[in-house]
């Protein structure tokens, strides 16, 4: 089924107007974005009053610095404030429109991978972002999340351009490095993707004799951050990352992240179930048993916030973690089945590296669902090479489109409901 331009324009007009409507109503169904914004505003005032002293004491708890956000983010925020003469409404409105680059860049990446026919249904895939409560809140209330994601998506766009271009032009991968470094300066955890890029691009860089320039540019761009954190000892990340590494911490992170990624895999599982069910091995029962024992003995998530959708549902409905344990087991078996069983190293290696990169994105003790909410579109629709995900988009149809919109709307409604609890 094809759409006409009227359908596409109408859909995006309605979605855009819904975002503006939420803006003027100060929408925040994530119950946190507005609070974070007010904290950001206070820290910006400190930069205005004494820029150098604030920058050099950014991790000083005695001065009530309890944020793990990057000072680079606050500098960007400060520049916007100066340019718009401190008009809060204009600053937030500009942030909303800048955030629209995220679905647009996603669309550009999709076009690299898939054959877009005139008025194709895939034109409506970026519209899913407008149903995400995290995208909406990040657009309405200024935070590091959306701004950093613009550059992260940009880095993956140039990555895709490079690996699909027969003429391996180094300036393309140079732009990949620049965009990723900016994303990492705004949200440091995104620096983990530099490891992924290096591993995937290594052969191409060696073949084209660009490996040393690639490493050199990365080191040059990383040096200011290294100097700031390790030489000046302004380690604003340490308040969360420096917790002791225990078995419980590892199990918490793996179990919650796997359950969140499994949640976002549901549309792909539904439309590939007939193929997947024949791939599941009987040996998985033993793996589930061992994994359950580890969960029962070591899972110990102590925070009232974070934890992901299945962790929250399990606690709200049953006042225990048993449903969550079941979902986490299903997630483990699903990803084992598609990434390890019938292993073809050439086909699955990139996806395995990507999977463990995603697991490590919440390297601190708190695992937030929102960390993966927008990245999942990028990874599952455009980056992952697994056939179950690729075929979903390659053979896209109206049933899949309706399912995705309903699936996204359902999550939004759950978030709205949760905000009133």
Secondary structure, DSSP 4 states (H G I P E B T S, - for coil): ----HHHHHHHHHHHHHHHHHHHHTT--TTSSHHHHHHHHHHHHHHHHH-HHHHHHTTT-GGGT----S-HHHHHHHHHHHHHTTT-HHHHHHHHHHHHHHHHHHHHHHHHHHS---TT-GGGGGGGGGGG-HHHHHHHHS--HHHHHHHHHHHHHHHHHHHHH-SS--HHHHHHHHHHHHHHHHHSGGGGHHHHHHHHHHHHHHHHTT-HHHHHHHHHHHHHHHHIIIIIS---TTHHHHTS---HHHHHHHHHHHHHHHHHHHHHHHHTTHHHHTTT--TTHHHHHHHHHHHHHHH-----SS-S-HHHHHHHHHHSSSHHHHHHHHHHHHHHHHHHTTT--HHHHHHHHHHHHHHHGGG-SS---THHHHTHHHHIIIII---HHHHHHHHT--HHHHHHHHHHHHHHHHHHHHHHT-
